[in-house]
Amino acid sequence: MGTLDLVFTGSKFWIIGGGIEFKGSSKDGRGDVFGQDIRIAAIMGIGLFLMARCIFMAPILILPVLYKWRRRHLSMYNTIEEFLHGENNFVPIRYSYSDIKKMSNKFKDKLGEGGYGCVFKAKLRSGRYGAIKMLDKPKANGEEFISEVATIGRIRHVNVVQLIGYCVEGSKCALVYDFMSNGSLDKYIYSKEGSIPLSYKQMYEISLGVAQGIKYLHQGCDMQILHFDIKPHNILLDQNFIPKVSDFGLAKLYPTDNSIVSLTAARGTMGYIAPELFYKNIGGVSNKADVYSFGMLLMEMASKRKNLNATVENSSQIYFPSWVYDQYNQGKDHLDMVDVTEEERLIIKKMIITALWCIQMKPSDRPSMNEVIEMLGGNVECLQMPNKPFLHSQEMPVGDLQDTNLHPTGSHAELTWTLSAR
């Protein structure tokens, strides 16, 4: 399509372009009024021409954008489905968004909410209950979504939450899981109102189950799966209080022969992130990062309190792992806990000593998950106390500080604490 030019010369005008030349005059006996009408008509004609041109050009401009959008989302579908169908194991169901709305009764029963989005209770087509996790804004082309589906979509273990299905429809991304009627572990550790208190023996059994689940992720698949976000909120409990490791949005898959893995940025939740994810010269990132997170979780389970608590009366108890180390080192293994039986005291001691080993600063000083299970299942009297953990780098002995030569490698380094050995 060509262009149109409107040319005025005094009382005369020309419309030129598009293979047309039209000549007119504004002097026909009605004076300037007629000329103004002609000018308005000419301008309207040009406006209509430009509008028609825009309508003609719009598909040409929009189609490539739509093509790229569809190709990107088809790529997501293909990435997920190719990954899942490459295995002979259970393949999750792909639901439509209308299925998701119907099963969740239009998202009426919210179970929880987090940075990823919301979780809703659902009644599945089979008649059993499930939990639908709706992702608010899938990041990095749905990288976290793909990671979660591809990671747990092909594995089955009694201590890993089972993915039943998923939905990818435009910007709508959803994951469908088994329903865990007893919720997440954090409400039992921190004694929230309305929660049923768990005995130390139950906490111990749950810790063994979590350890078995993490061991399976590290050693039980053809690829090792590093979770990178082990914490109480991500441990779900079924009707029998069997623990399930959940939330694989930050998980990464690596070949089983990779003892050290590459990672471009720290990932996880503050308070549970291993120090090597922030500081170099401590050691490379490996599955020992999950061991560290499990150790922090185990310490909280044994004490039924947060590891870092600035509201405690005694300042020495602000960082619980450091305080509890001093107590055990001085032979005070009762930890001021009331109404604790001798059996429970031994269970607590075993969990705490194992946790102290898991949170050693250097990854090489931490046990593997297989060794953790052996420690938890063995005789507490056979366990030796490890080196003492520290909260702040300034608390480290000078020699240790010089040896480790800590340097922040992440933007959040100032928010973390380091662990060292005396």
N, C-alpha and C positions, 0 to 999 in steps of 0.2 A: 504494500500500500504506500502511495506517495504522500506528500504533504500538501496542505492547502495554505495559500498565502492570501491575505486580504490587504489590498493596497488602496489607500484613499489619496486622491489628489484633488483638493478643493471640493467641488460638488460631485466629482466622479469617483467611481471605485471599480476595482477589478478583483475577481476571485480567480486565482491561478493555481493549478496543481491537480494531481490525480488524473492528468490527461484532459483537464477541462480548463477553458478560459471563458469567463463570463464578464461582460462589461455592462455597467449601468450608470445612471445619473440620478442625482437627488433633486434635479430641477425639472419638474413636470407640471408645473402650475399650482402645486400644493405647497411649494416652498420647502423650507427646511424640515417641516414635520414629516413629510414623506421620506426625506433623506434619512432622518433618524430611525424611522421604521425599518428602512432597508438595512441600515447598519445593524440594528438589533437582530433582524432576521439572519443577516450574514454571520454574525457572531454565534447565534444559536446553531446555525448550520455547521459551523466549525466545531462547536461543542459536541454536537451529535456525532460528527466525524471522528473526533478524538475518543469519544466514549466507545464507538464501534471498534475503533482500533484497539482500545484497552481490552475489550471483551475478546477480541480475536487473539491478542497476545497473551492473555492471562493463562490459558491452558499450556502454552509453550513455556511459560515461566514456572507454573505450579507443578507440572508433571515431573520434572527432574527432582523437585523437592519431595514429592510423594513417593517417587521411585526410591530415593535414598532412604526415606523413613521406612518404607515397607521392606527394603533390603536389609536395613539394620535390624528390624524386628524379626524378620524371617531368619536372619543370621542367629539371633538369640534362640529362636525355636530350634533351629538346626543344631546349634551348639549343645543345647540341653538334650535333645532327642538322640543325636548321634552318640553322645557320651553315654547315655543310659542304655541304648540298645546295643552298645559295644560289649555289654556284660550279659551274662546268662541269668543273672539274679532277678529279683523282683523289680518290675518297672512301674513307677508311679503312674497314676491315672492323670490324663490331661483334661481338666474341666474347662467349660466355658464360663464367662463371667456371669451369665444368667444362672448357671448351676450354682455358682458361689453365693449369689444373692438368695437363691431359693433355699439352699441348705442352711444358711445363716439366719433365715427368716428376716431378710433385709437388714442384717447387722444389728439386731435388737439386743442381744445378750453379750455385752463386752466383758471379757475375762481379764484384760490387762492392756497396758499401753506403754510404749517405750519410744526411743529415738527412731526406730525402724517403722513404726506405725502402731496398729492396734490388733489385738487378738480377740476373736469372737467364737462363742460356742456354736456348734453346728450339728445338725442331725443329717448324717450321710445317707446316701441312697440305699445302703445296705441295712439301715435302721439303727446302726450304732452311732455313738456320739463322737464328734471330732472337734478339733480346734483349727480355726482358719486365721492365718496370720496375713494381714493385708499390709503390703509395703507402701508407705506414703509416696516416697520419691526414690525409685530405684536409681542408685548412683552409678556413674561411669558405665553407661550403656547397660545397666542391670548387672554389673559385675558381681555384686554381693548376692543378688538373686540367683544368678547362674551358679555361683560358688556353692550356695546352700543346696540347690536342687541336685547339682552334679555330684556333690560330696556325699550326702546321705541318701540320695535317691537310689543308690545301688548297694547299700549295706544294710544288714539286719543283725542286731545284737540286742540281747535282753536289757543292756544298760545304755543303749543309744536310742533316742526317740525315733519312731518310725514315721517316715514321710509317706503319706497315703497318696497324695496327688498335688497338682499345682495348676495354676492358671496364668497364662500370658496373653493378654488381649489389649492391644494398644498400650496405654500407659498403666493399665491395671495389672498388677502382679500379686499373686496370692499363693500361699503354701498351706496345704491341708495335712494336719497331723492327727495322731491318736489323741484322744482327750485324756488329760492327766487330772483326775478328780481331786487330788490333794495339792495341786498347785506347785509352786516353786519352793525350794529349800530355804530361801532367805527368811520366810515368815516364821519358820520353826527355830531357826538359829537366833533371831533377834527378838523372840518372844513377843510378837505383835498381838494385839488384843484379838480374841476370838480364835486364835490358833491353838491346836491341841499340842501340849508340850510333849516332846519326844524324850525318851530315856537315853542315857548315855550308850546303852547297849544298842538301841535303835540307830543312834548317830553313828556308832562304830560300823554296824552292818551297812548303813547307807554309804559310808566312806569307802568300804571295801567294794561296793557295787560301782561307785564312781571311778575308782581306780581301775577296775576291770574294764569299764567302758573306754577309758582313755588308753589303756594298754592295747585294746583291740584297734583303736584308731591308729596307733603308732605301729603295730606289728601284725594285725590280723587281716589286712587287705593287700592287694597287689601294689597299691600305692600307700605310702605313709601319709596320714592325714594329721596335720597340726591344727589344733582348734583355735589357739590364741585368745580365747575369751572364757576360760574356766572360772566360774564364780558362782555363788549361791543362787543368784537369779536364773542362771542357765542350767540348773539341775532341777528337773521336774520329777514329781513323785506320783506314781499311779495309785490305784485304790488300795494296794497292799504295801505301799511305801517302798516299792522297788524304784531306785533312782534311774533316771534317764538323762544322759548328756544331751543338751539341745542347743539350738541357735548356732548354726554353722555359717553365719554371714561373713565372718572374718577368717574362716578356715582356708587353708592352703594345702594343695596336694603336691607331694614330691616323690621321686623314685625312692624305693625302700633302701637303696644303697647310699643315699645322700645323708651323711651324718651332719653336715653343715649345709644350711640352705640359704638362698638369697632372699632378701626382703628389702624393699625400697623405703619403707617407713614403719615406724612403730605402730602396733595395733593391739587393741585390748582395752581393759578398763583399769583406771588408776587404782592402785592398791593391790592389783593382781598381776601387773605387767612385770615380766622378768627384766632385771637391770641391763642385760646385754642388748635389749632392744633399744636402749637409749645411750649406752656408753660403749665405746670401743675399747679394745685391749683387755676386756674381761673374758671374752670368748665369743665364738661364732654363734649365730642363732641356730637352734636345733630343737628337737622334741623336748629338750630339757627346759624350754620356756614353758611348756604345759606342766612340767613337773613342778616348777616354781609356783605357778598359779594354783595348782592342786595343793601345794604345801600351805599357801595362805588360806585356802578354803578349809583345809583340814584343821588348822590352828583355830579358826573361828568355830568350827563344829565342836572341837574339844572344849573350848571355853564358853561357847554359846554367847559370844560377844564379838564386836568388830575388832579387828587387829589394830586399827588406828582410831583412837577416841580421845579428843581433846577435852571432853567434859568430865573425865574422871577426877576424883578428889586428889589422888596421889599422882603427881606429875611423872613419877617413874613408871606409871602404868599406861602412859599415853600410847606408847608403841608396845603392845602386848607381847609380841615374840621376844623382845629384848628383856622385858620384865620377867616373863615366865622362865627364861633361861637362867636368870640369876636365882630365882626361887628353887629350881631343881638343882642347880649347882651347889646351893647351900643346904640341900637335903630337905627343903620345904615343898614336898610334892603334893600337899593337900590344897594349895592355891586358894586358901580361904573359902573353899566351897563347902556349903553346909549340906547335911542330909545326903552324903555320898557314901555308898557302901564300899567295902574293900575291893570288891570285884570292879566296881565303877572307877575307883581310884586308879587301878592298874590299867584299865581301858584308856582313861584320860592320859595317863603317863605315856602309854604306847603311842597314842595318836599325836601327842605333842612332840615327843622325841623324833618320830618319823617326819612330822611337819618341819621341825628345825633342820633336819637333813635336806629336805626338799627346797628350803629357801636359802641355801648357801649362795653367796654372791657369784662365785665362779661356776659356770655350768658343769665343768668337769668334776666338781666336788659333790654334785647332786646325784642321787641314785636314779636308775631307770625306773619306769613304771613297774616293770617286772620285779625289781628289787624292792620297790615300795610295797607291793602286795606281799612279798615275803616278810618284810619288816612288820607289817600290820598283822599278819597271820602267825608270826612267831612269838617266842617268849620275850616278854618285856625286859627281863633281867639280862638278856643277851644283847640288848641294844646299848651302844655307847653314846654318850653325849657328843654332838658335833661342836664346831666352833661357834662362837656367839655372833648372832646377827646384830647389825647396827642400823639405826634409822637415818642418821645424818652423816655425811661424809666427814664433817669436822670432828666426829666422835672416833674416827678411825685412828689407830696408831700411825705415827708419821711414816714408819717403814712400810706399812701396808699401802698407804696413800701413794707413796713414791713408786712402789712396785706395780700397782695397778695402773697408774697414770691415766686417770679417768678424764675423758673429754666428752661433752654432750654431743650426740649425733642426731638428735631429734629436736623439733621445735618445742616439745613439751618437757624437755629435760629438767627445767627448773621446778616442775611440779612433782617430780619423782623423788624417791629416796633410794639410797644405795645400801647394799648389804656387804659387809666385809667380815674378815676373820681376824681374831687376835692371835 
